[in-house]
Amino acid sequence: MKNYLLLLCLLPALFSCKSAQYTPKNYGKSQLIIGSSGGVSGMIREYSLLDNGQLFLSKGVKGEWKALKKIKKPETHEIFNKVDDLGLATLKFNHPGNMTYYILIKQPPRSNEIKWGESGVKTPEAIKEFYNYLMTIF
C-alpha cells in the first residue's frame, strides 16, 4: 500500500518534466538566422533555426520571436552541414541594398553575417540558392 501511495505522489512529478525550451535570445549554441529587411516599408522578417531543431520567426522592429514547427534532427544536421560545406561561417560578403537579404551564422563565441541586395553587385549563386532552399523549409 505504501508503494502505491508513493507512486501516486511521484507520478505528477514525472509527467511535469519538460525538456528545456530556448529562444534565439537565450540559446548558447549554434544557430542560423536568415532574413530580409528594407524596401518601402522597412519591414524586417527573419527566421532562426537553433541546432536543436527549434525554429522561430520574428517580424517587425521589435524582434519578438514566435516559435514555429520543430525541424527534424536529420534535416537540421543537413542544414548545419551545408553551412560548413559552403564556408558561410567565414565567408566575407557585405553588400546590403535598399532591400537586403542576410544569413547570420552564430557559432559561439564567433558569428558571421552575409548580406546582399546592393544593385550592380553579383551575389554568389550558392548563397542565394541556400537562402531560397531555407525559405522553402521554413
SETORMAR-51119 format. One record per residue (C-alpha): residue in three letters; x, y, z. Coordinates in Angstrom, 2 decimals. Layout:
<recs>
<r->ALA | c1->X | c2->Y | c3->Z>
...
</recs>
This chain:
<recs>
<r->MET | c1->0.00 | c2->0.00 | c3->0.00>
<r->LYS | c1->2.83 | c2->2.38 | c3->0.84>
<r->ASN | c1->4.43 | c2->1.71 | c3->-2.54>
<r->TYR | c1->1.22 | c2->2.63 | c3->-4.35>
<r->LEU | c1->0.87 | c2->5.81 | c3->-2.34>
<r->LEU | c1->4.47 | c2->6.75 | c3->-3.10>
<r->LEU | c1->3.92 | c2->6.04 | c3->-6.80>
<r->LEU | c1->0.80 | c2->8.19 | c3->-6.81>
<r->CYS | c1->2.73 | c2->11.07 | c3->-5.24>
<r->LEU | c1->5.62 | c2->10.82 | c3->-7.72>
<r->LEU | c1->3.51 | c2->10.38 | c3->-10.85>
<r->PRO | c1->2.69 | c2->14.09 | c3->-11.32>
<r->ALA | c1->6.38 | c2->14.98 | c3->-10.92>
<r->LEU | c1->7.34 | c2->12.56 | c3->-13.68>
<r->PHE | c1->4.84 | c2->13.98 | c3->-16.14>
<r->SER | c1->5.65 | c2->17.60 | c3->-15.37>
<r->CYS | c1->9.28 | c2->17.25 | c3->-16.52>
<r->LYS | c1->9.83 | c2->19.01 | c3->-19.82>
<r->SER | c1->12.86 | c2->19.39 | c3->-22.00>
<r->ALA | c1->14.33 | c2->22.86 | c3->-21.95>
<r->GLN | c1->12.75 | c2->25.37 | c3->-24.31>
<r->TYR | c1->15.01 | c2->28.05 | c3->-25.67>
<r->THR | c1->14.64 | c2->31.18 | c3->-27.76>
<r->PRO | c1->17.19 | c2->32.71 | c3->-30.11>
<r->LYS | c1->17.92 | c2->35.29 | c3->-27.39>
<r->ASN | c1->18.90 | c2->32.78 | c3->-24.69>
<r->TYR | c1->20.40 | c2->29.94 | c3->-26.75>
<r->GLY | c1->24.13 | c2->29.50 | c3->-26.24>
<r->LYS | c1->24.89 | c2->27.04 | c3->-29.03>
<r->SER | c1->24.89 | c2->27.24 | c3->-32.84>
<r->GLN | c1->22.04 | c2->28.92 | c3->-34.65>
<r->LEU | c1->21.31 | c2->30.07 | c3->-38.17>
<r->ILE | c1->19.33 | c2->33.24 | c3->-38.81>
<r->ILE | c1->18.10 | c2->34.22 | c3->-42.26>
<r->GLY | c1->16.04 | c2->37.21 | c3->-43.15>
<r->SER | c1->15.29 | c2->40.28 | c3->-45.17>
<r->SER | c1->14.87 | c2->43.94 | c3->-44.36>
<r->GLY | c1->14.24 | c2->47.20 | c3->-46.10>
<r->GLY | c1->12.12 | c2->48.16 | c3->-49.04>
<r->VAL | c1->9.47 | c2->50.85 | c3->-48.91>
<r->SER | c1->8.06 | c2->49.70 | c3->-45.57>
<r->GLY | c1->11.41 | c2->48.93 | c3->-43.91>
<r->MET | c1->9.92 | c2->45.61 | c3->-42.78>
<r->ILE | c1->12.20 | c2->43.09 | c3->-41.07>
<r->ARG | c1->11.39 | c2->39.40 | c3->-41.30>
<r->GLU | c1->13.76 | c2->36.76 | c3->-40.00>
<r->TYR | c1->13.84 | c2->33.09 | c3->-39.13>
<r->SER | c1->16.11 | c2->31.49 | c3->-36.57>
<r->LEU | c1->16.94 | c2->27.79 | c3->-36.56>
<r->LEU | c1->18.65 | c2->26.50 | c3->-33.43>
<r->ASP | c1->20.89 | c2->23.46 | c3->-33.81>
<r->ASN | c1->18.42 | c2->21.51 | c3->-31.64>
<r->GLY | c1->15.78 | c2->21.92 | c3->-34.37>
<r->GLN | c1->13.66 | c2->24.69 | c3->-32.83>
<r->LEU | c1->12.52 | c2->27.22 | c3->-35.44>
<r->PHE | c1->11.40 | c2->30.79 | c3->-34.74>
<r->LEU | c1->10.01 | c2->33.74 | c3->-36.69>
<r->SER | c1->10.41 | c2->37.44 | c3->-35.93>
<r->LYS | c1->8.61 | c2->40.22 | c3->-37.83>
<r->GLY | c1->8.89 | c2->43.95 | c3->-37.40>
<r->VAL | c1->11.33 | c2->46.10 | c3->-35.49>
<r->LYS | c1->10.51 | c2->44.80 | c3->-32.00>
<r->GLY | c1->12.11 | c2->41.45 | c3->-32.70>
<r->GLU | c1->9.68 | c2->39.29 | c3->-30.73>
<r->TRP | c1->10.38 | c2->35.63 | c3->-31.50>
<r->LYS | c1->7.43 | c2->33.32 | c3->-32.15>
<r->ALA | c1->8.04 | c2->29.56 | c3->-32.02>
<r->LEU | c1->7.20 | c2->27.68 | c3->-35.21>
<r->LYS | c1->7.43 | c2->24.00 | c3->-36.04>
<r->LYS | c1->10.39 | c2->21.92 | c3->-34.95>
<r->ILE | c1->12.68 | c2->20.73 | c3->-37.72>
<r->LYS | c1->13.61 | c2->17.04 | c3->-37.55>
<r->LYS | c1->17.13 | c2->16.22 | c3->-36.39>
<r->PRO | c1->18.39 | c2->14.75 | c3->-39.69>
<r->GLU | c1->17.21 | c2->17.81 | c3->-41.63>
<r->THR | c1->18.68 | c2->20.18 | c3->-39.02>
<r->HIS | c1->22.04 | c2->18.40 | c3->-39.22>
<r->GLU | c1->21.89 | c2->18.57 | c3->-43.02>
<r->ILE | c1->21.30 | c2->22.34 | c3->-42.91>
<r->PHE | c1->24.17 | c2->22.98 | c3->-40.50>
<r->ASN | c1->26.45 | c2->20.67 | c3->-42.54>
<r->LYS | c1->25.58 | c2->22.73 | c3->-45.63>
<r->VAL | c1->26.61 | c2->25.87 | c3->-43.72>
<r->ASP | c1->30.00 | c2->24.22 | c3->-43.14>
<r->ASP | c1->30.27 | c2->22.93 | c3->-46.73>
<r->LEU | c1->29.63 | c2->26.42 | c3->-48.13>
<r->GLY | c1->32.06 | c2->28.02 | c3->-45.67>
<r->LEU | c1->29.43 | c2->30.50 | c3->-44.52>
<r->ALA | c1->30.90 | c2->30.83 | c3->-41.04>
<r->THR | c1->33.93 | c2->32.63 | c3->-42.51>
<r->LEU | c1->32.70 | c2->33.97 | c3->-45.88>
<r->LYS | c1->33.03 | c2->37.74 | c3->-46.13>
<r->PHE | c1->30.27 | c2->39.27 | c3->-48.26>
<r->ASN | c1->28.72 | c2->42.53 | c3->-47.09>
<r->HIS | c1->26.71 | c2->44.28 | c3->-49.82>
<r->PRO | c1->23.38 | c2->45.45 | c3->-48.36>
<r->GLY | c1->20.95 | c2->47.33 | c3->-50.57>
<r->ASN | c1->17.58 | c2->49.03 | c3->-50.36>
<r->MET | c1->16.16 | c2->45.53 | c3->-49.93>
<r->THR | c1->18.72 | c2->43.48 | c3->-48.00>
<r->TYR | c1->18.83 | c2->39.73 | c3->-47.56>
<r->TYR | c1->21.08 | c2->38.13 | c3->-45.00>
<r->ILE | c1->22.34 | c2->34.94 | c3->-43.42>
<r->LEU | c1->23.75 | c2->35.12 | c3->-39.91>
<r->ILE | c1->25.68 | c2->32.16 | c3->-38.53>
<r->LYS | c1->26.19 | c2->32.10 | c3->-34.77>
<r->GLN | c1->28.67 | c2->29.52 | c3->-33.51>
<r->PRO | c1->29.70 | c2->30.88 | c3->-30.12>
<r->PRO | c1->31.99 | c2->32.56 | c3->-29.47>
<r->ARG | c1->32.03 | c2->33.61 | c3->-33.17>
<r->SER | c1->29.41 | c2->34.81 | c3->-35.59>
<r->ASN | c1->29.39 | c2->35.87 | c3->-39.24>
<r->GLU | c1->26.81 | c2->37.79 | c3->-41.24>
<r->ILE | c1->26.47 | c2->37.70 | c3->-45.02>
<r->LYS | c1->24.40 | c2->40.49 | c3->-46.62>
<r->TRP | c1->23.39 | c2->41.13 | c3->-50.20>
<r->GLY | c1->21.00 | c2->43.26 | c3->-52.20>
<r->GLU | c1->23.19 | c2->46.07 | c3->-53.49>
<r->SER | c1->22.40 | c2->46.75 | c3->-57.14>
<r->GLY | c1->25.28 | c2->46.08 | c3->-59.50>
<r->VAL | c1->26.98 | c2->43.58 | c3->-57.17>
<r->LYS | c1->26.73 | c2->39.93 | c3->-58.19>
<r->THR | c1->25.83 | c2->37.69 | c3->-55.27>
<r->PRO | c1->27.42 | c2->34.22 | c3->-55.31>
<r->GLU | c1->24.81 | c2->31.73 | c3->-56.59>
<r->ALA | c1->25.48 | c2->29.27 | c3->-53.74>
<r->ILE | c1->24.38 | c2->31.88 | c3->-51.18>
<r->LYS | c1->21.14 | c2->32.70 | c3->-52.99>
<r->GLU | c1->20.36 | c2->29.02 | c3->-53.60>
<r->PHE | c1->20.92 | c2->28.16 | c3->-49.94>
<r->TYR | c1->18.76 | c2->31.08 | c3->-48.83>
<r->ASN | c1->15.94 | c2->30.06 | c3->-51.20>
<r->TYR | c1->16.21 | c2->26.43 | c3->-50.07>
<r->LEU | c1->15.84 | c2->27.50 | c3->-46.42>
<r->MET | c1->12.85 | c2->29.70 | c3->-47.25>
<r->THR | c1->11.04 | c2->26.67 | c3->-48.72>
<r->ILE | c1->11.64 | c2->24.70 | c3->-45.49>
<r->PHE | c1->10.83 | c2->27.49 | c3->-43.04>
</recs>
